[in-house]
Amino acid sequence: MIRRMVWAACACSLGLLLLITSCGQTYSLQTVSISALPTGQTTEQVGTVILNGMGVTANIIVRANYTNTKSEVVTALATFDVVPVGNGIASYAAGHLTLDDGLPNPVLSPINNHGDLQYNASGLITAVDPGVCTAITDSSKAISLTGYYKVTATYKGVTSQPLYVALASAVPAGDGTVKGGCPFDLTPSTT
């Protein structure tokens, strides 16, 4: 009987020792990932997000991914780099697109409100005036980009893959031309 108690005590001690030594283990940061959750949607998007309309917003979500397969949201702790790439549509008439000279630099709000894209340190991006169209589609709903904002996030020295933000924030003019506007419907197809 005493022998069983000794073995049970040893087993408990060994189990407790293993538990104590595994506590406090640190895991290293492996990658940082970035995604966007546009207002009104329930699924995060990676790769490309289109802000379809003036004032439309999306929340940028930054995750730190660790070597133990755990991840945590670190959006508020990340820094953002937002770079304009390509052109918006300057005009559209008779099926012919004319591209402008380039997208303006995005602005970190609330400093000012110039440019087509505004973002803040908490990860909210907004399509702002003046509107622009950097995403076009045809009757088949295939989307092409003429320009975009390349967004990356950095956390503890690790930079995420890029998120491409396209804008469809301008509206067509009533005379058939689209000065800075979007000549096609960019509403996602349900088929």
C-alpha positions as CSV (number, residue, x, y, z in Angstrom):
1,M,0.0,0.0,0.0
2,I,2.8,2.4,0.9
3,R,4.6,1.4,-2.3
4,R,1.6,2.5,-4.4
5,M,1.4,5.8,-2.5
6,V,5.1,6.4,-3.2
7,W,4.6,5.7,-6.9
8,A,1.5,7.9,-7.0
9,A,3.3,10.7,-5.3
10,C,6.2,10.3,-7.8
11,A,3.9,10.3,-10.8
12,C,2.1,13.4,-9.4
13,S,5.5,15.1,-8.8
14,L,6.6,14.3,-12.3
15,G,3.4,15.6,-13.8
16,L,3.6,18.8,-11.8
17,L,7.3,19.2,-12.8
18,L,6.3,18.9,-16.5
19,L,3.5,21.4,-16.1
20,I,5.7,23.9,-14.3
21,T,8.5,23.7,-16.8
22,S,6.2,24.1,-19.8
23,C,4.6,27.3,-18.4
24,G,6.1,30.5,-19.6
25,Q,7.6,29.1,-22.8
26,T,8.0,31.7,-25.4
27,Y,7.3,31.3,-29.0
28,S,8.8,33.5,-31.7
29,L,7.0,35.7,-34.1
30,Q,6.9,33.9,-37.4
31,T,4.8,36.1,-39.8
32,V,2.5,39.0,-39.8
33,S,-0.7,38.9,-42.0
34,I,-3.0,41.6,-43.1
35,S,-6.6,41.5,-44.2
36,A,-9.6,43.9,-44.6
37,L,-13.1,43.7,-43.5
38,P,-15.2,46.1,-45.6
39,T,-18.2,47.8,-43.8
40,G,-21.3,45.6,-44.2
41,Q,-19.4,42.4,-45.0
42,T,-18.8,39.5,-42.7
43,T,-15.9,37.9,-44.4
44,E,-12.3,39.2,-44.2
45,Q,-10.7,39.8,-47.6
46,V,-7.0,39.2,-48.4
47,G,-5.2,40.2,-51.5
48,T,-7.4,42.9,-52.9
49,V,-10.3,44.9,-51.5
50,I,-12.4,47.4,-53.5
51,L,-13.9,50.4,-51.7
52,N,-17.0,50.8,-53.8
53,G,-18.4,54.2,-53.2
54,M,-17.6,57.6,-51.6
55,G,-17.1,57.3,-47.8
56,V,-17.0,53.5,-47.9
57,T,-14.7,52.1,-45.2
58,A,-12.9,48.9,-44.3
59,N,-11.1,47.8,-41.2
60,I,-7.6,46.6,-41.6
61,I,-6.9,43.6,-39.4
62,V,-3.2,42.7,-38.6
63,R,-2.4,39.4,-37.0
64,A,0.9,38.2,-35.5
65,N,1.4,34.5,-36.2
66,Y,3.7,32.6,-33.9
67,T,5.7,29.4,-34.2
68,N,3.3,27.6,-31.9
69,T,0.5,28.1,-34.5
70,K,-1.2,30.7,-32.2
71,S,-2.1,34.1,-33.6
72,E,-3.2,37.4,-32.1
73,V,-4.7,40.6,-33.5
74,V,-2.1,43.4,-33.2
75,T,-3.7,46.1,-35.5
76,A,-3.3,48.8,-32.8
77,L,0.4,48.0,-32.4
78,A,1.3,47.8,-36.0
79,T,2.6,50.6,-38.3
80,F,1.2,51.0,-41.8
81,D,2.9,51.8,-45.1
82,V,0.4,52.9,-47.8
83,V,1.8,53.5,-51.3
84,P,-0.1,54.6,-54.4
85,V,0.6,52.4,-57.5
86,G,-0.7,53.1,-61.0
87,N,-3.4,55.4,-62.2
88,G,-7.1,56.1,-61.8
89,I,-9.5,56.7,-64.7
90,A,-9.4,60.4,-65.8
91,S,-12.2,60.0,-68.3
92,Y,-14.2,57.4,-70.1
93,A,-16.1,58.1,-73.3
94,A,-17.2,55.9,-76.2
95,G,-15.7,52.8,-74.7
96,H,-12.2,54.4,-74.4
97,L,-10.5,54.8,-71.0
98,T,-8.0,57.6,-70.4
99,L,-5.8,57.2,-67.4
100,D,-4.7,60.1,-65.2
101,D,-1.1,60.9,-64.2
102,G,-1.2,58.8,-61.1
103,L,-2.9,58.4,-57.7
104,P,-2.3,61.0,-55.1
105,N,-0.5,60.0,-51.9
106,P,-2.9,58.7,-49.2
107,V,-3.3,60.7,-46.1
108,L,-3.0,59.7,-42.4
109,S,-6.1,61.2,-40.8
110,P,-6.9,63.4,-39.1
111,I,-4.1,65.5,-40.5
112,N,-6.0,66.6,-43.6
113,N,-8.4,65.2,-46.2
114,H,-6.6,65.4,-49.5
115,G,-6.1,62.4,-51.8
116,D,-8.5,59.6,-52.6
117,L,-7.7,57.3,-49.6
118,Q,-7.6,58.2,-45.9
119,Y,-6.4,55.9,-43.2
120,N,-5.7,56.1,-39.5
121,A,-3.4,54.4,-37.0
122,S,-6.2,52.1,-35.8
123,G,-6.5,50.5,-39.3
124,L,-9.6,52.2,-40.7
125,I,-9.4,53.1,-44.4
126,T,-11.9,55.3,-46.1
127,A,-12.6,56.4,-49.7
128,V,-12.6,60.2,-49.6
129,D,-13.2,63.1,-52.0
130,P,-12.2,63.5,-54.7
131,G,-13.5,60.2,-55.9
132,V,-11.5,58.1,-58.3
133,C,-12.0,54.8,-60.1
134,T,-9.0,52.4,-60.1
135,A,-11.1,49.2,-60.7
136,I,-13.1,48.5,-63.8
137,T,-15.2,45.6,-65.0
138,D,-17.1,44.5,-68.1
139,S,-20.4,42.8,-68.6
140,S,-18.9,39.5,-67.4
141,K,-18.0,41.1,-64.0
142,A,-14.3,40.4,-64.5
143,I,-12.5,43.2,-62.6
144,S,-9.3,44.9,-63.8
145,L,-7.2,47.4,-61.8
146,T,-5.7,50.5,-63.3
147,G,-4.2,51.4,-60.0
148,Y,-4.4,50.7,-56.3
149,Y,-2.9,51.5,-52.9
150,K,-0.4,48.9,-51.6
151,V,-0.9,48.5,-47.9
152,T,1.6,46.6,-45.6
153,A,1.7,46.4,-41.9
154,T,4.9,46.0,-39.7
155,Y,4.9,44.6,-36.2
156,K,8.0,44.0,-34.2
157,G,10.2,44.3,-37.3
158,V,8.2,41.8,-39.4
159,T,6.3,43.1,-42.4
160,S,3.1,41.6,-43.8
161,Q,2.2,40.5,-47.3
162,P,0.6,43.4,-49.2
163,L,-3.1,44.2,-49.3
164,Y,-4.1,46.0,-52.5
165,V,-6.9,48.6,-52.0
166,A,-8.7,49.7,-55.2
167,L,-11.2,52.5,-55.3
168,A,-14.5,52.9,-57.0
169,S,-15.5,56.1,-55.2
170,A,-16.4,58.3,-58.2
171,V,-19.7,58.4,-59.9
172,P,-20.4,58.8,-63.7
173,A,-21.5,62.1,-65.1
174,G,-25.0,62.3,-66.5
175,D,-23.7,63.2,-70.0
176,G,-22.2,59.7,-70.6
177,T,-18.6,60.7,-69.8
178,V,-17.0,59.6,-66.6
179,K,-14.7,62.3,-65.4
180,G,-12.8,60.4,-62.7
181,G,-15.6,58.1,-62.3
182,C,-16.3,54.4,-62.6
183,P,-17.9,53.4,-65.9
184,F,-19.1,50.0,-64.8
185,D,-21.0,48.5,-61.9
186,L,-18.5,47.0,-59.4
187,T,-21.2,45.2,-57.3
188,P,-19.9,41.6,-56.8
189,S,-21.8,39.1,-58.9
190,T,-24.0,36.6,-57.0
191,T,-23.6,33.9,-59.6
